[in-house]
Amino acid sequence: MSQTKPVSAVTGSFNYLDEATESSLYRNGQVYLRRDTDGNDRGMHGLNNVRQDMSVGNARTLPADEQPTLYGMGFELLNVPVANPALDFFDHEQVVTHYYPQCESIIQAATGGQLFAFDHNLRSAKGKQAELRIAGGQHVQEPLQLVHGDYTLTSAPQRLRDLTRPPGINDTLRPLLGEDESLIPAELAQQALEDGGRFAIINLWRSIAPEPVLSKPLALCDARSVDPQDLVVFEIHYEDRIGENYFAKHADRHRWFYYPEMSRDEALLIKQWDSSGPLAQTEGSQSDASDMQATSTFSYHSAFEDPGAPPDAPDRQSIEVRCMVIYA
C-alpha cells in the first residue's frame, strides 16, 4: 500500500441513465444490450447516459465500527490471498477447477450458505482492445463504467432456475458439466424460491495484476442509499436467453465508496442480489430500502476514473466470480 496519507474521498464521474429516455422504452424491451457467445458486448441499443460527478469515499479510512458489510452496505473487503499463487487466471480450466472452490469457501464462511460458483469475467482495458481470449474460455472484457446492478426482481430467481438445468451455450460451466448435467439440484432451488426460502448471488472480485489497482478502480454504492424509484430494468439479449440488469437513475443521496490500491491478496465480496432484501420484495409489499434493520438487497457498482491515479498507471486486471448462495 502507498505510504502517503490516504485521502478520505475523491470526486468520480459516473454514467447514470439519462432520465430523458422514457422508462416505457425499457419496459418494452426497446433499450437493450446484445451479448454474443464469447461474452462480448455487441452494442447498446437506445441507451443514453449522463455523467454525474459524485463523492467517492475511501472505505479504508472509515472507523472499524463503520466498515462496509454484506449485511449493511452490500459489500465487504476481506484479506484472503489466492490459495495457489501460481494460478493462471487466463486459463479457463484452472480458474473453474482450482479458483472456484476457493471463492465458494470464502463466501460460505462469510454467509453460512451453500455455495455454487457458476460464472466469471476477466477485465482488462488493454486485453479488451487486443481482443484477448482466455485459454479455453471467453474473451477478456473491459472495466464497465456504467452504474448498474447485475440482477433484478425477475432475473435473479430466473438465474437460479436456469442453474437447475443443463448449461446453455453462454454458460461458463458448459465445458465442465457437459450438455446433460446441472449445477444445482432442482429440489434445493425450489426450497430457496418458496415462501420462507432465501437465496443470494454474491460476486468475489479480485485484482489479478502484480501491481495494486490504480486505473479504473471499482466503486460501490451503499445499498441503503438506493430507493425503488432509482431502478430501471435493462435487458441483455444473449444467443439463447434474455437476462436483466438494473441500471440507475441519478440521486444525490447515493453514497459511493472504493478501496484504493487493491491487491491480489484482497477479496471484495459484492452482493448482487438477496431475496430477503427490501428491494427483492414484490411491488405491493416493498419495504423501505433505507431500513437500517433490513439486510441489503444489492450494491450498485461501476468502474470510475480515480483523479489521483498517475497518467502511467498500469492496466487494471481483475476477475469477478459469481456465486449462488442458498440458505438452508
Backbone torsions as a table, in degrees:
resi	resn	phi	psi	omega
1	MET	NA	155.4	-179.6
2	SER	-65.2	144.8	178.9
3	GLN	-88.2	-8.0	178.2
4	THR	-73.4	155.8	-179.4
5	LYS	-64.8	124.9	-176.6
6	PRO	-70.1	143.2	174.7
7	VAL	-81.4	151.1	-178.1
8	SER	-81.9	-20.6	-179.7
9	ALA	-164.0	154.9	172.0
10	VAL	-128.7	170.3	175.0
11	THR	-103.7	122.4	179.5
12	GLY	-117.8	152.3	179.1
13	SER	-103.0	126.3	-174.5
14	PHE	-120.4	144.0	176.0
15	ASN	-91.6	108.2	172.9
16	TYR	-102.4	170.3	175.5
17	LEU	-73.7	140.1	173.9
18	ASP	-74.4	116.0	-176.0
19	GLU	-68.8	-7.3	176.3
20	ALA	-70.7	-22.0	176.3
21	THR	-74.0	125.5	-175.6
22	GLU	-65.1	133.1	-179.2
23	SER	-63.1	-25.0	179.3
24	SER	-63.0	-27.8	179.1
25	LEU	-67.2	-33.8	177.2
26	TYR	-71.9	-44.0	-177.8
27	ARG	-64.1	-30.9	-178.4
28	ASN	-91.8	8.4	176.7
29	GLY	71.3	22.4	-179.6
30	GLN	-92.4	-6.7	173.1
31	VAL	-121.3	118.1	-173.7
32	TYR	-159.8	167.7	175.3
33	LEU	-113.9	137.0	175.5
34	ARG	-103.7	133.6	-178.1
35	ARG	-128.6	134.2	-176.7
36	ASP	-89.6	-176.3	-174.6
37	THR	-71.3	-13.8	175.7
38	ASP	-92.8	5.7	-179.5
39	GLY	82.9	4.7	-178.9
40	ASN	-78.2	137.3	172.2
41	ASP	-73.7	125.9	-177.4
42	ARG	-111.1	33.1	172.4
43	GLY	114.6	135.1	173.0
44	MET	-89.2	132.3	-179.2
45	HIS	-110.4	111.4	174.3
46	GLY	82.0	7.1	-175.3
47	LEU	-87.8	131.0	175.0
48	ASN	-123.2	129.3	-179.4
49	ASN	-110.2	161.0	172.3
50	VAL	-135.4	134.2	-177.8
51	ARG	-87.4	133.8	-179.9
52	GLN	-129.5	130.6	174.3
53	ASP	-80.9	130.8	-178.4
54	MET	-134.5	147.5	172.3
55	SER	-72.6	133.6	179.4
56	VAL	-119.3	109.1	-177.1
57	GLY	-73.8	145.9	174.1
58	ASN	-82.6	105.0	-176.2
59	ALA	-64.3	-21.8	-179.7
60	ARG	-68.8	-22.2	-177.3
61	THR	-91.6	-3.2	179.3
62	LEU	-71.2	147.0	176.0
63	PRO	-59.9	157.9	-176.4
64	ALA	-56.2	-38.3	-177.6
65	ASP	-80.5	-0.5	177.7
66	GLU	-116.9	8.0	179.9
67	GLN	-62.6	138.9	-179.6
68	PRO	-61.0	144.7	176.3
69	THR	-131.9	158.4	174.4
70	LEU	-57.5	-40.5	-177.5
71	TYR	-65.2	-43.2	-174.3
72	GLY	-89.1	-76.8	-176.0
73	MET	-78.7	-20.4	179.0
74	GLY	99.8	9.2	175.9
75	PHE	-153.0	159.0	-174.1
76	GLU	-159.7	136.8	-179.6
77	LEU	-103.1	132.1	178.2
78	LEU	-123.5	149.8	174.5
79	ASN	-96.6	94.6	-177.4
80	VAL	-139.1	98.6	179.5
81	PRO	-63.1	159.0	175.3
82	VAL	-63.4	132.3	-176.0
83	ALA	-60.4	-39.0	179.2
84	ASN	-115.7	99.3	-176.5
85	PRO	-60.1	-21.8	-178.5
86	ALA	-87.7	3.0	-178.1
87	LEU	-57.7	133.2	176.7
88	ASP	-93.7	104.3	-177.2
89	PHE	-71.0	-12.9	178.5
90	PHE	-94.4	15.4	174.7
91	ASP	-117.2	111.6	-173.7
92	HIS	-55.2	-48.1	-176.1
93	GLU	-63.1	-41.2	179.1
94	GLN	-62.8	-42.2	-179.0
95	VAL	-63.8	-49.8	-176.9
96	VAL	-66.2	-41.5	-174.9
97	THR	-78.3	-39.0	-172.3
98	HIS	-109.8	-32.9	-176.5
99	TYR	-89.7	-37.3	178.1
100	TYR	-52.7	-47.9	-179.7
101	PRO	-59.4	-36.0	178.2
102	GLN	-67.9	-40.3	176.8
103	CYS	-60.2	-43.9	177.9
104	GLU	-59.8	-42.7	-179.0
105	SER	-65.0	-41.8	-179.5
106	ILE	-63.9	-46.5	-177.1
107	ILE	-72.9	-34.4	176.8
108	GLN	-60.6	-41.6	178.9
109	ALA	-65.1	-32.2	-177.8
110	ALA	-81.3	-25.6	-172.8
111	THR	-117.4	-26.8	-174.8
112	GLY	79.5	4.7	-178.7
113	GLY	-88.5	178.4	174.9
114	GLN	-94.1	128.9	-167.4
115	LEU	-109.1	141.7	175.3
116	PHE	-140.1	100.6	174.3
117	ALA	-72.5	132.8	-172.4
118	PHE	-134.6	-5.8	-175.4
119	ASP	-166.5	158.1	172.9
120	HIS	-156.7	158.6	174.2
121	ASN	-131.4	140.1	167.3
122	LEU	-103.4	138.5	-177.1
123	ARG	-128.0	131.6	177.9
124	SER	-162.1	124.4	-179.5
125	ALA	-62.8	-43.0	179.4
126	LYS	-68.7	-37.0	177.6
127	GLY	-64.3	-37.7	176.6
128	LYS	-65.3	-45.4	-179.7
129	GLN	-61.3	-35.3	-179.1
130	ALA	-85.8	0.6	-177.1
131	GLU	54.2	43.6	-179.5
132	LEU	-69.9	133.8	178.9
133	ARG	-109.4	137.7	173.5
134	ILE	-68.7	135.6	-179.9
135	ALA	-59.5	116.6	-179.3
136	GLY	79.3	7.9	-176.5
137	GLY	-140.4	-150.2	-173.1
138	GLN	-92.0	177.7	177.1
139	HIS	-72.2	153.4	172.7
140	VAL	-71.1	140.0	180.0
141	GLN	-105.6	162.9	177.8
142	GLU	-93.2	156.3	173.9
143	PRO	-56.9	131.8	-174.7
144	LEU	-89.4	116.0	-179.9
145	GLN	-100.3	69.4	-178.7
146	LEU	-155.2	126.3	-178.2
147	VAL	-66.5	122.7	-175.5
148	HIS	-159.4	162.0	167.8
149	GLY	-121.6	145.1	-168.4
150	ASP	-78.5	-17.4	-176.6
151	TYR	-141.1	163.9	-178.0
152	THR	-129.2	179.1	177.9
153	LEU	-58.2	-27.0	178.6
154	THR	-94.1	-46.4	-170.9
155	SER	-76.5	-25.9	-179.8
156	ALA	-65.6	-54.5	176.6
157	PRO	-64.3	-31.0	178.0
158	GLN	-66.4	-36.3	178.3
159	ARG	-65.0	-38.2	176.5
160	LEU	-63.0	-43.2	177.6
161	ARG	-63.2	-40.6	-179.9
162	ASP	-57.8	-36.6	-175.4
163	LEU	-75.9	-5.4	173.6
164	THR	-89.7	-2.2	179.7
165	ARG	-114.5	163.1	176.3
166	PRO	-55.6	146.3	-174.8
167	PRO	-64.2	145.6	176.5
168	GLY	-84.6	-178.2	-174.2
169	ILE	-69.6	-20.4	178.3
170	ASN	-89.5	-8.5	-170.5
171	ASP	-77.5	133.4	-179.2
172	THR	-60.5	-34.6	-174.4
173	LEU	-84.8	1.7	-177.5
174	ARG	-57.0	-43.4	179.3
175	PRO	-63.6	-29.3	-177.8
176	LEU	-84.0	-43.5	-175.8
177	LEU	-86.6	-22.0	-174.9
178	GLY	78.9	-161.4	-173.7
179	GLU	-100.5	1.0	-175.0
180	ASP	-120.3	-26.9	-174.2
181	GLU	-91.1	147.1	177.0
182	SER	-111.1	162.0	-177.5
183	LEU	-83.1	-40.6	-172.7
184	ILE	-119.9	131.5	176.4
185	PRO	-60.9	136.3	-177.2
186	ALA	-59.5	-37.6	-178.8
187	GLU	-64.2	-39.4	179.5
188	LEU	-66.9	-42.6	178.7
189	ALA	-63.3	-41.6	-178.7
190	GLN	-62.1	-39.3	177.4
191	GLN	-61.7	-39.0	-179.6
192	ALA	-70.2	-27.9	-177.0
193	LEU	-87.6	-17.1	-178.8
194	GLU	-75.5	163.8	174.9
195	ASP	-55.8	131.4	-178.1
196	GLY	91.2	-13.8	176.6
197	GLY	-85.3	168.1	-179.1
198	ARG	-152.2	139.2	172.4
199	PHE	-142.5	161.7	178.0
200	ALA	-144.7	158.8	172.5
201	ILE	-122.6	120.9	-175.6
202	ILE	-128.7	130.9	175.6
203	ASN	-93.3	142.1	168.1
204	LEU	-107.8	113.7	-175.8
205	TRP	-104.4	134.0	-178.7
206	ARG	-146.9	141.0	168.7
207	SER	-73.7	138.8	179.3
208	ILE	-119.0	5.9	177.1
209	ALA	-85.1	156.5	177.8
210	PRO	-68.4	-26.5	-179.5
211	GLU	-93.3	154.2	174.1
212	PRO	-62.0	154.6	-179.5
213	VAL	-71.9	121.4	173.8
214	LEU	-120.4	-33.3	-176.0
215	SER	-95.3	129.3	176.3
216	LYS	50.3	57.0	177.0
217	PRO	-65.7	164.7	-178.6
218	LEU	-92.8	129.3	175.1
219	ALA	-106.0	146.6	-176.9
220	LEU	-129.6	140.4	-176.6
221	CYS	-99.6	131.1	176.2
222	ASP	-56.6	117.7	-176.6
223	ALA	-57.5	-28.5	-177.6
224	ARG	-74.4	-10.3	-179.5
225	SER	-97.4	6.1	-178.6
226	VAL	-106.2	133.9	177.5
227	ASP	-110.8	159.8	-179.1
228	PRO	-55.4	-33.8	-177.7
229	GLN	-70.8	-9.5	178.1
230	ASP	-81.1	-14.9	-169.9
231	LEU	-87.6	134.6	174.2
232	VAL	-131.8	121.5	-180.0
233	VAL	-71.6	133.2	-178.6
234	PHE	-130.9	126.2	-175.5
235	GLU	-85.3	145.2	172.0
236	ILE	-120.2	117.4	-176.0
237	HIS	-95.3	106.0	174.1
238	TYR	-89.4	176.2	178.7
239	GLU	-65.1	-34.4	-172.7
240	ASP	-123.4	5.9	179.1
241	ARG	-165.2	168.9	175.5
242	ILE	-119.6	120.2	176.3
243	GLY	-101.8	177.6	179.6
244	GLU	-138.2	141.5	167.0
245	ASN	-118.2	165.8	164.4
246	TYR	-101.4	125.0	165.4
247	PHE	-97.1	175.8	-168.1
248	ALA	-128.8	138.2	163.7
249	LYS	-84.0	144.0	-178.5
250	HIS	-68.9	144.3	171.8
251	ALA	-147.7	133.9	-179.3
252	ASP	-61.7	-23.3	-177.0
253	ARG	-73.8	-15.2	-179.5
254	HIS	-59.7	129.5	-179.1
255	ARG	-108.7	115.4	-176.1
256	TRP	-105.8	144.6	178.3
257	PHE	-140.0	159.4	171.7
258	TYR	-150.1	167.7	177.5
259	TYR	-114.9	101.8	-177.4
260	PRO	-62.5	145.2	171.6
261	GLU	56.2	47.9	177.0
262	MET	-62.9	144.1	-177.4
263	SER	-115.5	171.5	178.1
264	ARG	-61.9	-21.9	-176.9
265	ASP	-84.4	-0.4	-177.7
266	GLU	-110.7	139.6	177.5
267	ALA	-117.7	121.9	180.0
268	LEU	-102.4	116.2	177.9
269	LEU	-90.7	127.4	-178.4
270	ILE	-124.5	119.2	178.7
271	LYS	-76.4	121.4	177.4
272	GLN	-96.6	-23.8	176.8
273	TRP	-168.7	144.5	172.5
274	ASP	-142.1	117.3	-175.0
275	SER	-66.3	-13.1	177.6
276	SER	-94.7	-1.8	-179.6
277	GLY	-76.5	159.2	-176.7
278	PRO	-62.7	-34.2	-179.7
279	LEU	-77.8	-7.3	178.8
280	ALA	-93.1	-1.3	179.2
281	GLN	-82.2	157.1	178.4
282	THR	-64.1	156.9	-172.4
283	GLU	-55.4	-38.8	-176.7
284	GLY	-70.7	-24.0	-177.2
285	SER	-114.2	14.5	-174.2
286	GLN	-65.4	129.8	179.6
287	SER	-95.6	176.7	-177.8
288	ASP	-69.4	121.1	-178.0
289	ALA	-64.4	-21.9	-178.7
290	SER	-88.1	4.8	179.1
291	ASP	-59.2	114.0	-174.9
292	MET	-69.7	-15.7	179.7
293	GLN	-88.5	-12.7	-176.6
294	ALA	-89.4	146.4	172.7
295	THR	-71.2	150.2	-178.0
296	SER	-66.9	152.8	175.6
297	THR	-91.2	-51.2	177.1
298	PHE	-164.0	164.6	176.5
299	SER	-113.6	121.0	167.5
300	TYR	-58.5	148.4	179.1
301	HIS	-150.9	161.7	-180.0
302	SER	-169.2	144.4	165.9
303	ALA	-70.9	154.4	176.7
304	PHE	-151.0	165.2	178.5
305	GLU	-88.4	115.1	177.1
306	ASP	-76.8	116.1	-177.6
307	PRO	-63.6	-17.5	179.7
308	GLY	-89.7	-3.3	-178.6
309	ALA	-71.7	139.7	178.1
310	PRO	-68.2	153.0	-178.5
311	PRO	-60.0	-27.6	-178.5
312	ASP	-100.9	26.5	-179.7
313	ALA	-57.6	137.1	-179.9
314	PRO	-64.8	154.8	179.8
315	ASP	-61.2	133.4	175.3
316	ARG	-70.9	132.5	171.8
317	GLN	-125.9	122.6	-176.2
318	SER	-144.7	159.9	175.9
319	ILE	-130.4	139.7	169.4
320	GLU	-124.2	129.9	178.2
321	VAL	-110.0	125.3	-179.5
322	ARG	-90.5	132.7	-178.1
323	CYS	-128.8	135.3	171.8
324	MET	-89.5	130.4	179.4
325	VAL	-114.0	123.9	177.1
326	ILE	-116.6	126.2	-178.1
327	TYR	-95.7	132.5	-179.1
328	ALA	-69.2	NA	NA
